[in-house]
Amino acid sequence: MPYVHIQVTDEGVSKEQKADLIKGATDLLVDVLDKDPATTFVVIEEVKLEDWGVGGLPVQEYRAQLTRS
């Protein structure tokens, strides 16, 4: 019984995109591990942008550095 937890920032991920993520993750587990899609669980959690970090920085600061480079 696979459980997949996908976290994304809350930057406007649409219902359609979430459905695509659920289908894609499920299909991957079916294809690679021969798991039953009926018992494969996918949870999508949206995280506030200010609660997300990358490279040791809040994501907004990290992105600002990328645009300056």
PQR file of N, CA, C, O and H, with PARSE charges and radii, in Angstrom:
ATOM      1  N   MET A   1       0.842  -1.178   0.000 -0.4000 1.5000
ATOM      2  CA  MET A   1       0.000   0.000   0.000 -0.0000 2.0000
ATOM      3  C   MET A   1       0.889   1.244   0.000  0.5500 1.7000
ATOM      4  O   MET A   1       1.202   1.771   1.068 -0.5500 1.4000
ATOM      5  N   PRO A   2       1.300   1.719  -1.170 -0.5600 1.5000
ATOM      6  CA  PRO A   2       2.169   2.893  -1.248  0.2800 2.0000
ATOM      7  C   PRO A   2       1.461   4.178  -0.820  0.5500 1.7000
ATOM      8  O   PRO A   2       0.260   4.356  -1.025 -0.5500 1.4000
ATOM      9  N   TYR A   3       2.237   5.047  -0.230 -0.4000 1.5000
ATOM     10  CA  TYR A   3       1.775   6.368   0.177 -0.0000 2.0000
ATOM     11  C   TYR A   3       2.787   7.374  -0.345  0.5500 1.7000
ATOM     12  O   TYR A   3       3.968   7.300  -0.008 -0.5500 1.4000
ATOM     13  H   TYR A   3       3.213   4.902  -0.063  0.4000 1.0000
ATOM     14  N   VAL A   4       2.334   8.313  -1.164 -0.4000 1.5000
ATOM     15  CA  VAL A   4       3.191   9.335  -1.739 -0.0000 2.0000
ATOM     16  C   VAL A   4       2.740  10.686  -1.199  0.5500 1.7000
ATOM     17  O   VAL A   4       1.559  11.029  -1.269 -0.5500 1.4000
ATOM     18  H   VAL A   4       1.374   8.374  -1.438  0.4000 1.0000
ATOM     19  N   HIS A   5       3.680  11.445  -0.664 -0.4000 1.5000
ATOM     20  CA  HIS A   5       3.379  12.765  -0.104 -0.0000 2.0000
ATOM     21  C   HIS A   5       4.124  13.796  -0.946  0.5500 1.7000
ATOM     22  O   HIS A   5       5.355  13.838  -0.939 -0.5500 1.4000
ATOM     23  H   HIS A   5       4.639  11.166  -0.607  0.4000 1.0000
ATOM     24  N   ILE A   6       3.382  14.619  -1.663 -0.4000 1.5000
ATOM     25  CA  ILE A   6       3.968  15.641  -2.521 -0.0000 2.0000
ATOM     26  C   ILE A   6       3.729  16.999  -1.871  0.5500 1.7000
ATOM     27  O   ILE A   6       2.592  17.356  -1.562 -0.5500 1.4000
ATOM     28  H   ILE A   6       2.383  14.585  -1.668  0.4000 1.0000
ATOM     29  N   GLN A   7       4.800  17.747  -1.668 -0.4000 1.5000
ATOM     30  CA  GLN A   7       4.679  19.088  -1.124 -0.0000 2.0000
ATOM     31  C   GLN A   7       5.055  20.093  -2.200  0.5500 1.7000
ATOM     32  O   GLN A   7       6.081  19.957  -2.868 -0.5500 1.4000
ATOM     33  H   GLN A   7       5.723  17.456  -1.919  0.4000 1.0000
ATOM     34  N   VAL A   8       4.213  21.097  -2.357 -0.4000 1.5000
ATOM     35  CA  VAL A   8       4.460  22.185  -3.302 -0.0000 2.0000
ATOM     36  C   VAL A   8       4.188  23.503  -2.594  0.5500 1.7000
ATOM     37  O   VAL A   8       3.441  23.553  -1.617 -0.5500 1.4000
ATOM     38  H   VAL A   8       3.380  21.208  -1.815  0.4000 1.0000
ATOM     39  N   THR A   9       4.802  24.574  -3.098 -0.4000 1.5000
ATOM     40  CA  THR A   9       4.479  25.876  -2.542 -0.0000 2.0000
ATOM     41  C   THR A   9       3.089  26.294  -3.011  0.5500 1.7000
ATOM     42  O   THR A   9       2.618  25.864  -4.063 -0.5500 1.4000
ATOM     43  H   THR A   9       5.409  24.534  -3.892  0.4000 1.0000
ATOM     44  N   ASP A  10       2.457  27.122  -2.226 -0.4000 1.5000
ATOM     45  CA  ASP A  10       1.072  27.535  -2.526 -0.0000 2.0000
ATOM     46  C   ASP A  10       1.065  28.690  -3.533  0.5500 1.7000
ATOM     47  O   ASP A  10       0.690  29.820  -3.218 -0.5500 1.4000
ATOM     48  H   ASP A  10       2.840  27.471  -1.371  0.4000 1.0000
ATOM     49  N   GLU A  11       1.487  28.366  -4.735 -0.4000 1.5000
ATOM     50  CA  GLU A  11       1.594  29.387  -5.776 -0.0000 2.0000
ATOM     51  C   GLU A  11       0.649  29.091  -6.937  0.5500 1.7000
ATOM     52  O   GLU A  11       1.028  29.218  -8.101 -0.5500 1.4000
ATOM     53  H   GLU A  11       1.791  27.448  -4.991  0.4000 1.0000
ATOM     54  N   GLY A  12      -0.552  28.706  -6.621 -0.4000 1.5000
ATOM     55  CA  GLY A  12      -1.567  28.575  -7.654 -0.0000 2.0000
ATOM     56  C   GLY A  12      -1.549  27.272  -8.427  0.5500 1.7000
ATOM     57  O   GLY A  12      -1.810  27.269  -9.630 -0.5500 1.4000
ATOM     58  H   GLY A  12      -0.859  28.604  -5.676  0.4000 1.0000
ATOM     59  N   VAL A  13      -1.250  26.169  -7.770 -0.4000 1.5000
ATOM     60  CA  VAL A  13      -1.338  24.875  -8.438 -0.0000 2.0000
ATOM     61  C   VAL A  13      -2.823  24.581  -8.668  0.5500 1.7000
ATOM     62  O   VAL A  13      -3.617  24.563  -7.727 -0.5500 1.4000
ATOM     63  H   VAL A  13      -1.038  26.171  -6.793  0.4000 1.0000
ATOM     64  N   SER A  14      -3.176  24.355  -9.913 -0.4000 1.5000
ATOM     65  CA  SER A  14      -4.588  24.165 -10.256 -0.0000 2.0000
ATOM     66  C   SER A  14      -5.072  22.755  -9.897  0.5500 1.7000
ATOM     67  O   SER A  14      -4.272  21.854  -9.646 -0.5500 1.4000
ATOM     68  H   SER A  14      -2.531  24.370 -10.677  0.4000 1.0000
ATOM     69  N   LYS A  15      -6.388  22.588  -9.879 -0.4000 1.5000
ATOM     70  CA  LYS A  15      -6.989  21.273  -9.641 -0.0000 2.0000
ATOM     71  C   LYS A  15      -6.527  20.294 -10.710  0.5500 1.7000
ATOM     72  O   LYS A  15      -6.270  19.125 -10.420 -0.5500 1.4000
ATOM     73  H   LYS A  15      -7.037  23.320 -10.083  0.4000 1.0000
ATOM     74  N   GLU A  16      -6.422  20.773 -11.947 -0.4000 1.5000
ATOM     75  CA  GLU A  16      -5.992  19.911 -13.049 -0.0000 2.0000
ATOM     76  C   GLU A  16      -4.546  19.463 -12.864  0.5500 1.7000
ATOM     77  O   GLU A  16      -4.217  18.303 -13.113 -0.5500 1.4000
ATOM     78  H   GLU A  16      -6.631  21.722 -12.182  0.4000 1.0000
ATOM     79  N   GLN A  17      -3.691  20.372 -12.431 -0.4000 1.5000
ATOM     80  CA  GLN A  17      -2.291  20.022 -12.187 -0.0000 2.0000
ATOM     81  C   GLN A  17      -2.179  19.011 -11.050  0.5500 1.7000
ATOM     82  O   GLN A  17      -1.380  18.077 -11.121 -0.5500 1.4000
ATOM     83  H   GLN A  17      -3.958  21.314 -12.229  0.4000 1.0000
ATOM     84  N   LYS A  18      -2.973  19.196 -10.013 -0.4000 1.5000
ATOM     85  CA  LYS A  18      -2.959  18.242  -8.900 -0.0000 2.0000
ATOM     86  C   LYS A  18      -3.423  16.870  -9.372  0.5500 1.7000
ATOM     87  O   LYS A  18      -2.853  15.850  -8.988 -0.5500 1.4000
ATOM     88  H   LYS A  18      -3.622  19.954  -9.955  0.4000 1.0000
ATOM     89  N   ALA A  19      -4.453  16.850 -10.201 -0.4000 1.5000
ATOM     90  CA  ALA A  19      -4.932  15.577 -10.747 -0.0000 2.0000
ATOM     91  C   ALA A  19      -3.832  14.905 -11.575  0.5500 1.7000
ATOM     92  O   ALA A  19      -3.663  13.687 -11.511 -0.5500 1.4000
ATOM     93  H   ALA A  19      -4.916  17.679 -10.513  0.4000 1.0000
ATOM     94  N   ASP A  20      -3.091  15.691 -12.345 -0.4000 1.5000
ATOM     95  CA  ASP A  20      -1.983  15.150 -13.144 -0.0000 2.0000
ATOM     96  C   ASP A  20      -0.883  14.589 -12.246  0.5500 1.7000
ATOM     97  O   ASP A  20      -0.315  13.539 -12.547 -0.5500 1.4000
ATOM     98  H   ASP A  20      -3.228  16.681 -12.396  0.4000 1.0000
ATOM     99  N   LEU A  21      -0.577  15.279 -11.145 -0.4000 1.5000
ATOM    100  CA  LEU A  21       0.421  14.777 -10.206 -0.0000 2.0000
ATOM    101  C   LEU A  21      -0.020  13.453  -9.590  0.5500 1.7000
ATOM    102  O   LEU A  21       0.774  12.519  -9.476 -0.5500 1.4000
ATOM    103  H   LEU A  21      -1.038  16.132 -10.900  0.4000 1.0000
ATOM    104  N   ILE A  22      -1.278  13.376  -9.198 -0.4000 1.5000
ATOM    105  CA  ILE A  22      -1.812  12.150  -8.601 -0.0000 2.0000
ATOM    106  C   ILE A  22      -1.728  11.000  -9.598  0.5500 1.7000
ATOM    107  O   ILE A  22      -1.270   9.910  -9.257 -0.5500 1.4000
ATOM    108  H   ILE A  22      -1.924  14.134  -9.290  0.4000 1.0000
ATOM    109  N   LYS A  23      -2.168  11.243 -10.820 -0.4000 1.5000
ATOM    110  CA  LYS A  23      -2.124  10.198 -11.844 -0.0000 2.0000
ATOM    111  C   LYS A  23      -0.686   9.807 -12.157  0.5500 1.7000
ATOM    112  O   LYS A  23      -0.374   8.621 -12.262 -0.5500 1.4000
ATOM    113  H   LYS A  23      -2.540  12.129 -11.097  0.4000 1.0000
ATOM    114  N   GLY A  24       0.192  10.798 -12.308 -0.4000 1.5000
ATOM    115  CA  GLY A  24       1.588  10.515 -12.638 -0.0000 2.0000
ATOM    116  C   GLY A  24       2.293   9.700 -11.571  0.5500 1.7000
ATOM    117  O   GLY A  24       3.007   8.748 -11.884 -0.5500 1.4000
ATOM    118  H   GLY A  24      -0.062  11.762 -12.222  0.4000 1.0000
ATOM    119  N   ALA A  25       2.095  10.070 -10.307 -0.4000 1.5000
ATOM    120  CA  ALA A  25       2.731   9.333  -9.208 -0.0000 2.0000
ATOM    121  C   ALA A  25       2.184   7.911  -9.132  0.5500 1.7000
ATOM    122  O   ALA A  25       2.935   6.959  -8.921 -0.5500 1.4000
ATOM    123  H   ALA A  25       1.515  10.843 -10.053  0.4000 1.0000
ATOM    124  N   THR A  26       0.884   7.780  -9.303 -0.4000 1.5000
ATOM    125  CA  THR A  26       0.264   6.453  -9.279 -0.0000 2.0000
ATOM    126  C   THR A  26       0.777   5.597 -10.430  0.5500 1.7000
ATOM    127  O   THR A  26       1.160   4.445 -10.225 -0.5500 1.4000
ATOM    128  H   THR A  26       0.275   8.554  -9.475  0.4000 1.0000
ATOM    129  N   ASP A  27       0.788   6.152 -11.638 -0.4000 1.5000
ATOM    130  CA  ASP A  27       1.272   5.408 -12.809 -0.0000 2.0000
ATOM    131  C   ASP A  27       2.722   4.972 -12.639  0.5500 1.7000
ATOM    132  O   ASP A  27       3.090   3.864 -13.028 -0.5500 1.4000
ATOM    133  H   ASP A  27       0.477   7.088 -11.804  0.4000 1.0000
ATOM    134  N   LEU A  28       3.545   5.843 -12.057 -0.4000 1.5000
ATOM    135  CA  LEU A  28       4.950   5.503 -11.837 -0.0000 2.0000
ATOM    136  C   LEU A  28       5.079   4.284 -10.922  0.5500 1.7000
ATOM    137  O   LEU A  28       5.870   3.382 -11.199 -0.5500 1.4000
ATOM    138  H   LEU A  28       3.246   6.743 -11.741  0.4000 1.0000
ATOM    139  N   LEU A  29       4.310   4.255  -9.840 -0.4000 1.5000
ATOM    140  CA  LEU A  29       4.373   3.122  -8.914 -0.0000 2.0000
ATOM    141  C   LEU A  29       3.838   1.848  -9.553  0.5500 1.7000
ATOM    142  O   LEU A  29       4.329   0.754  -9.274 -0.5500 1.4000
ATOM    143  H   LEU A  29       3.667   4.987  -9.615  0.4000 1.0000
ATOM    144  N   VAL A  30       2.836   1.989 -10.407 -0.4000 1.5000
ATOM    145  CA  VAL A  30       2.321   0.826 -11.141 -0.0000 2.0000
ATOM    146  C   VAL A  30       3.402   0.299 -12.087  0.5500 1.7000
ATOM    147  O   VAL A  30       3.676  -0.901 -12.116 -0.5500 1.4000
ATOM    148  H   VAL A  30       2.438   2.878 -10.634  0.4000 1.0000
ATOM    149  N   ASP A  31       4.008   1.195 -12.855 -0.4000 1.5000
ATOM    150  CA  ASP A  31       4.998   0.804 -13.861 -0.0000 2.0000
ATOM    151  C   ASP A  31       6.285   0.256 -13.253  0.5500 1.7000
ATOM    152  O   ASP A  31       6.816  -0.747 -13.731 -0.5500 1.4000
ATOM    153  H   ASP A  31       3.785   2.170 -12.832  0.4000 1.0000
ATOM    154  N   VAL A  32       6.788   0.903 -12.207 -0.4000 1.5000
ATOM    155  CA  VAL A  32       8.093   0.534 -11.658 -0.0000 2.0000
ATOM    156  C   VAL A  32       7.994  -0.597 -10.635  0.5500 1.7000
ATOM    157  O   VAL A  32       8.817  -1.512 -10.637 -0.5500 1.4000
ATOM    158  H   VAL A  32       6.356   1.718 -11.820  0.4000 1.0000
ATOM    159  N   LEU A  33       6.994  -0.532  -9.769 -0.4000 1.5000
ATOM    160  CA  LEU A  33       6.896  -1.500  -8.670 -0.0000 2.0000
ATOM    161  C   LEU A  33       5.709  -2.451  -8.783  0.5500 1.7000
ATOM    162  O   LEU A  33       5.485  -3.283  -7.903 -0.5500 1.4000
ATOM    163  H   LEU A  33       6.326   0.211  -9.767  0.4000 1.0000
ATOM    164  N   ASP A  34       4.951  -2.324  -9.869 -0.4000 1.5000
ATOM    165  CA  ASP A  34       3.779  -3.179 -10.093 -0.0000 2.0000
ATOM    166  C   ASP A  34       2.766  -3.081  -8.939  0.5500 1.7000
ATOM    167  O   ASP A  34       2.186  -4.080  -8.512 -0.5500 1.4000
ATOM    168  H   ASP A  34       5.133  -1.648 -10.584  0.4000 1.0000
ATOM    169  N   LYS A  35       2.574  -1.850  -8.452 -0.4000 1.5000
ATOM    170  CA  LYS A  35       1.624  -1.628  -7.356 -0.0000 2.0000
ATOM    171  C   LYS A  35       0.204  -1.472  -7.887  0.5500 1.7000
ATOM    172  O   LYS A  35      -0.007  -1.046  -9.022 -0.5500 1.4000
ATOM    173  H   LYS A  35       3.045  -1.039  -8.798  0.4000 1.0000
ATOM    174  N   ASP A  36      -0.743  -1.818  -7.064 -0.4000 1.5000
ATOM    175  CA  ASP A  36      -2.155  -1.710  -7.406 -0.0000 2.0000
ATOM    176  C   ASP A  36      -2.589  -0.251  -7.243  0.5500 1.7000
ATOM    177  O   ASP A  36      -2.478   0.296  -6.146 -0.5500 1.4000
ATOM    178  H   ASP A  36      -0.571  -2.164  -6.142  0.4000 1.0000
ATOM    179  N   PRO A  37      -3.078   0.389  -8.305 -0.5600 1.5000
ATOM    180  CA  PRO A  37      -3.500   1.784  -8.167  0.2800 2.0000
ATOM    181  C   PRO A  37      -4.643   1.972  -7.176  0.5500 1.7000
ATOM    182  O   PRO A  37      -4.804   3.057  -6.619 -0.5500 1.4000
ATOM    183  N   ALA A  38      -5.427   0.943  -6.955 -0.4000 1.5000
ATOM    184  CA  ALA A  38      -6.552   1.052  -6.014 -0.0000 2.0000
ATOM    185  C   ALA A  38      -6.081   1.170  -4.567  0.5500 1.7000
ATOM    186  O   ALA A  38      -6.838   1.598  -3.696 -0.5500 1.4000
ATOM    187  H   ALA A  38      -5.296   0.061  -7.408  0.4000 1.0000
ATOM    188  N   THR A  39      -4.835   0.790  -4.315 -0.4000 1.5000
ATOM    189  CA  THR A  39      -4.312   0.899  -2.943 -0.0000 2.0000
ATOM    190  C   THR A  39      -3.100   1.828  -2.875  0.5500 1.7000
ATOM    191  O   THR A  39      -2.298   1.747  -1.945 -0.5500 1.4000
ATOM    192  H   THR A  39      -4.220   0.442  -5.023  0.4000 1.0000
ATOM    193  N   THR A  40      -2.974   2.702  -3.857 -0.4000 1.5000
ATOM    194  CA  THR A  40      -1.900   3.686  -3.884 -0.0000 2.0000
ATOM    195  C   THR A  40      -2.476   5.045  -3.497  0.5500 1.7000
ATOM    196  O   THR A  40      -3.401   5.544  -4.138 -0.5500 1.4000
ATOM    197  H   THR A  40      -3.626   2.768  -4.613  0.4000 1.0000
ATOM    198  N   PHE A  41      -1.928   5.627  -2.457 -0.4000 1.5000
ATOM    199  CA  PHE A  41      -2.433   6.887  -1.926 -0.0000 2.0000
ATOM    200  C   PHE A  41      -1.463   8.016  -2.248  0.5500 1.7000
ATOM    201  O   PHE A  41      -0.256   7.882  -2.045 -0.5500 1.4000
ATOM    202  H   PHE A  41      -1.177   5.222  -1.936  0.4000 1.0000
ATOM    203  N   VAL A  42      -1.990   9.121  -2.746 -0.4000 1.5000
ATOM    204  CA  VAL A  42      -1.183  10.293  -3.059 -0.0000 2.0000
ATOM    205  C   VAL A  42      -1.808  11.493  -2.342  0.5500 1.7000
ATOM    206  O   VAL A  42      -2.998  11.770  -2.490 -0.5500 1.4000
ATOM    207  H   VAL A  42      -2.970   9.229  -2.911  0.4000 1.0000
ATOM    208  N   VAL A  43      -0.995  12.188  -1.573 -0.4000 1.5000
ATOM    209  CA  VAL A  43      -1.449  13.370  -0.848 -0.0000 2.0000
ATOM    210  C   VAL A  43      -0.628  14.561  -1.326  0.5500 1.7000
ATOM    211  O   VAL A  43       0.600  14.497  -1.377 -0.5500 1.4000
ATOM    212  H   VAL A  43      -0.028  11.962  -1.452  0.4000 1.0000
ATOM    213  N   ILE A  44      -1.306  15.640  -1.673 -0.4000 1.5000
ATOM    214  CA  ILE A  44      -0.627  16.864  -2.083 -0.0000 2.0000
ATOM    215  C   ILE A  44      -0.840  17.903  -0.995  0.5500 1.7000
ATOM    216  O   ILE A  44      -1.972  18.201  -0.615 -0.5500 1.4000
ATOM    217  H   ILE A  44      -2.304  15.693  -1.632  0.4000 1.0000
ATOM    218  N   GLU A  45       0.249  18.440  -0.507 -0.4000 1.5000
ATOM    219  CA  GLU A  45       0.191  19.451   0.552 -0.0000 2.0000
ATOM    220  C   GLU A  45       0.773  20.751   0.007  0.5500 1.7000
ATOM    221  O   GLU A  45       1.886  20.770  -0.520 -0.5500 1.4000
ATOM    222  H   GLU A  45       1.168  18.197  -0.815  0.4000 1.0000
ATOM    223  N   GLU A  46       0.025  21.821   0.137 -0.4000 1.5000
ATOM    224  CA  GLU A  46       0.510  23.130  -0.264 -0.0000 2.0000
ATOM    225  C   GLU A  46       1.108  23.832   0.958  0.5500 1.7000
ATOM    226  O   GLU A  46       0.469  23.949   2.004 -0.5500 1.4000
ATOM    227  H   GLU A  46      -0.879  21.806   0.565  0.4000 1.0000
ATOM    228  N   VAL A  47       2.343  24.293   0.795 -0.4000 1.5000
ATOM    229  CA  VAL A  47       3.084  24.937   1.875 -0.0000 2.0000
ATOM    230  C   VAL A  47       3.185  26.422   1.562  0.5500 1.7000
ATOM    231  O   VAL A  47       3.469  26.806   0.427 -0.5500 1.4000
ATOM    232  H   VAL A  47       2.862  24.198  -0.054  0.4000 1.0000
ATOM    233  N   LYS A  48       2.953  27.251   2.567 -0.4000 1.5000
ATOM    234  CA  LYS A  48       3.095  28.691   2.377 -0.0000 2.0000
ATOM    235  C   LYS A  48       4.506  29.002   1.900  0.5500 1.7000
ATOM    236  O   LYS A  48       5.475  28.412   2.378 -0.5500 1.4000
ATOM    237  H   LYS A  48       2.722  26.938   3.488  0.4000 1.0000
ATOM    238  N   LEU A  49       4.616  29.924   0.961 -0.4000 1.5000
ATOM    239  CA  LEU A  49       5.910  30.264   0.384 -0.0000 2.0000
ATOM    240  C   LEU A  49       6.912  30.690   1.449  0.5500 1.7000
ATOM    241  O   LEU A  49       8.096  30.368   1.348 -0.5500 1.4000
ATOM    242  H   LEU A  49       3.829  30.403   0.573  0.4000 1.0000
ATOM    243  N   GLU A  50       6.452  31.408   2.467 -0.4000 1.5000
ATOM    244  CA  GLU A  50       7.379  31.861   3.507 -0.0000 2.0000
ATOM    245  C   GLU A  50       7.846  30.717   4.418  0.5500 1.7000
ATOM    246  O   GLU A  50       8.753  30.901   5.230 -0.5500 1.4000
ATOM    247  H   GLU A  50       5.490  31.669   2.550  0.4000 1.0000
ATOM    248  N   ASP A  51       7.229  29.541   4.284 -0.4000 1.5000
ATOM    249  CA  ASP A  51       7.626  28.371   5.065 -0.0000 2.0000
ATOM    250  C   ASP A  51       8.492  27.408   4.259  0.5500 1.7000
ATOM    251  O   ASP A  51       8.714  26.274   4.684 -0.5500 1.4000
ATOM    252  H   ASP A  51       6.492  29.392   3.624  0.4000 1.0000
ATOM    253  N   TRP A  52       8.980  27.845   3.104 -0.4000 1.5000
ATOM    254  CA  TRP A  52       9.752  26.989   2.205 -0.0000 2.0000
ATOM    255  C   TRP A  52      11.148  27.586   2.056  0.5500 1.7000
ATOM    256  O   TRP A  52      11.300  28.801   1.933 -0.5500 1.4000
ATOM    257  H   TRP A  52       8.799  28.766   2.759  0.4000 1.0000
ATOM    258  N   GLY A  53      12.158  26.734   2.068 -0.4000 1.5000
ATOM    259  CA  GLY A  53      13.516  27.212   1.889 -0.0000 2.0000
ATOM    260  C   GLY A  53      14.301  26.312   0.961  0.5500 1.7000
ATOM    261  O   GLY A  53      13.978  25.135   0.797 -0.5500 1.4000
ATOM    262  H   GLY A  53      12.035  25.746   2.168  0.4000 1.0000
ATOM    263  N   VAL A  54      15.322  26.866   0.362 -0.4000 1.5000
ATOM    264  CA  VAL A  54      16.221  26.101  -0.507 -0.0000 2.0000
ATOM    265  C   VAL A  54      17.606  26.751  -0.455  0.5500 1.7000
ATOM    266  O   VAL A  54      17.722  27.975  -0.401 -0.5500 1.4000
ATOM    267  H   VAL A  54      15.584  27.821   0.495  0.4000 1.0000
ATOM    268  N   GLY A  55      18.627  25.942  -0.471 -0.4000 1.5000
ATOM    269  CA  GLY A  55      19.985  26.477  -0.454 -0.0000 2.0000
ATOM    270  C   GLY A  55      20.311  27.273   0.790  0.5500 1.7000
ATOM    271  O   GLY A  55      21.160  28.164   0.748 -0.5500 1.4000
ATOM    272  H   GLY A  55      18.533  24.948  -0.515  0.4000 1.0000
ATOM    273  N   GLY A  56      19.657  26.972   1.893 -0.4000 1.5000
ATOM    274  CA  GLY A  56      19.914  27.682   3.144 -0.0000 2.0000
ATOM    275  C   GLY A  56      19.214  29.020   3.266  0.5500 1.7000
ATOM    276  O   GLY A  56      19.477  29.783   4.196 -0.5500 1.4000
ATOM    277  H   GLY A  56      18.967  26.249   1.927  0.4000 1.0000
ATOM    278  N   LEU A  57      18.318  29.307   2.324 -0.4000 1.5000
ATOM    279  CA  LEU A  57      17.627  30.603   2.313 -0.0000 2.0000
ATOM    280  C   LEU A  57      16.123  30.409   2.174  0.5500 1.7000
ATOM    281  O   LEU A  57      15.673  29.399   1.632 -0.5500 1.4000
ATOM    282  H   LEU A  57      18.105  28.687   1.569  0.4000 1.0000
ATOM    283  N   PRO A  58      15.338  31.382   2.667 -0.5600 1.5000
ATOM    284  CA  PRO A  58      13.923  31.370   2.304  0.2800 2.0000
ATOM    285  C   PRO A  58      13.823  31.414   0.778  0.5500 1.7000
ATOM    286  O   PRO A  58      14.624  32.080   0.121 -0.5500 1.4000
ATOM    287  N   VAL A  59      12.858  30.718   0.225 -0.4000 1.5000
ATOM    288  CA  VAL A  59      12.787  30.557  -1.229 -0.0000 2.0000
ATOM    289  C   VAL A  59      12.720  31.894  -1.972  0.5500 1.7000
ATOM    290  O   VAL A  59      13.264  32.009  -3.071 -0.5500 1.4000
ATOM    291  H   VAL A  59      12.208  30.177   0.758  0.4000 1.0000
ATOM    292  N   GLN A  60      12.077  32.885  -1.407 -0.4000 1.5000
ATOM    293  CA  GLN A  60      12.001  34.180  -2.089 -0.0000 2.0000
ATOM    294  C   GLN A  60      13.382  34.813  -2.207  0.5500 1.7000
ATOM    295  O   GLN A  60      13.701  35.402  -3.240 -0.5500 1.4000
ATOM    296  H   GLN A  60      11.636  32.791  -0.515  0.4000 1.0000
ATOM    297  N   GLU A  61      14.212  34.700  -1.159 -0.4000 1.5000
ATOM    298  CA  GLU A  61      15.575  35.233  -1.228 -0.0000 2.0000
ATOM    299  C   GLU A  61      16.418  34.421  -2.213  0.5500 1.7000
ATOM    300  O   GLU A  61      17.209  34.986  -2.969 -0.5500 1.4000
ATOM    301  H   GLU A  61      13.952  34.222  -0.320  0.4000 1.0000
ATOM    302  N   TYR A  62      16.250  33.111  -2.203 -0.4000 1.5000
ATOM    303  CA  TYR A  62      16.973  32.248  -3.131 -0.0000 2.0000
ATOM    304  C   TYR A  62      16.652  32.618  -4.571  0.5500 1.7000
ATOM    305  O   TYR A  62      17.554  32.734  -5.401 -0.5500 1.4000
ATOM    306  H   TYR A  62      15.608  32.652  -1.590  0.4000 1.0000
ATOM    307  N   ARG A  63      15.381  32.803  -4.870 -0.4000 1.5000
ATOM    308  CA  ARG A  63      14.971  33.176  -6.227 -0.0000 2.0000
ATOM    309  C   ARG A  63      15.525  34.550  -6.608  0.5500 1.7000
ATOM    310  O   ARG A  63      15.931  34.766  -7.750 -0.5500 1.4000
ATOM    311  H   ARG A  63      14.648  32.709  -4.197  0.4000 1.0000
ATOM    312  N   ALA A  64      15.540  35.468  -5.656 -0.4000 1.5000
ATOM    313  CA  ALA A  64      16.082  36.802  -5.931 -0.0000 2.0000
ATOM    314  C   ALA A  64      17.567  36.710  -6.288  0.5500 1.7000
ATOM    315  O   ALA A  64      18.036  37.417  -7.180 -0.5500 1.4000
ATOM    316  H   ALA A  64      15.210  35.293  -4.729  0.4000 1.0000
ATOM    317  N   GLN A  65      18.299  35.847  -5.600 -0.4000 1.5000
ATOM    318  CA  GLN A  65      19.719  35.667  -5.920 -0.0000 2.0000
ATOM    319  C   GLN A  65      19.897  35.096  -7.329  0.5500 1.7000
ATOM    320  O   GLN A  65      20.824  35.481  -8.042 -0.5500 1.4000
ATOM    321  H   GLN A  65      17.918  35.272  -4.875  0.4000 1.0000
ATOM    322  N   LEU A  66      19.025  34.193  -7.723 -0.4000 1.5000
ATOM    323  CA  LEU A  66      19.128  33.603  -9.059 -0.0000 2.0000
ATOM    324  C   LEU A  66      18.938  34.643 -10.148  0.5500 1.7000
ATOM    325  O   LEU A  66      19.604  34.599 -11.182 -0.5500 1.4000
ATOM    326  H   LEU A  66      18.272  33.880  -7.143  0.4000 1.0000
ATOM    327  N   THR A  67      18.024  35.580  -9.912 -0.4000 1.5000
ATOM    328  CA  THR A  67      17.769  36.604 -10.931 -0.0000 2.0000
ATOM    329  C   THR A  67      18.908  37.623 -10.983  0.5500 1.7000
ATOM    330  O   THR A  67      19.120  38.250 -12.021 -0.5500 1.4000
ATOM    331  H   THR A  67      17.483  35.615  -9.072  0.4000 1.0000
ATOM    332  N   ARG A  68      19.639  37.799  -9.889 -0.4000 1.5000
ATOM    333  CA  ARG A  68      20.777  38.724  -9.859 -0.0000 2.0000
ATOM    334  C   ARG A  68      22.013  38.131 -10.521  0.5500 1.7000
ATOM    335  O   ARG A  68      22.908  38.859 -10.951 -0.5500 1.4000
ATOM    336  H   ARG A  68      19.467  37.290  -9.046  0.4000 1.0000
ATOM    337  N   SER A  69      22.057  36.799 -10.599 -0.4000 1.5000
ATOM    338  CA  SER A  69      23.248  36.119 -11.140 -0.0000 2.0000
ATOM    339  C   SER A  69      23.318  36.204 -12.635  0.5500 1.7000
ATOM    340  O   SER A  69      24.255  35.683 -13.240 -0.5500 1.4000
ATOM    341  H   SER A  69      21.331  36.208 -10.250  0.4000 1.0000
TER
END
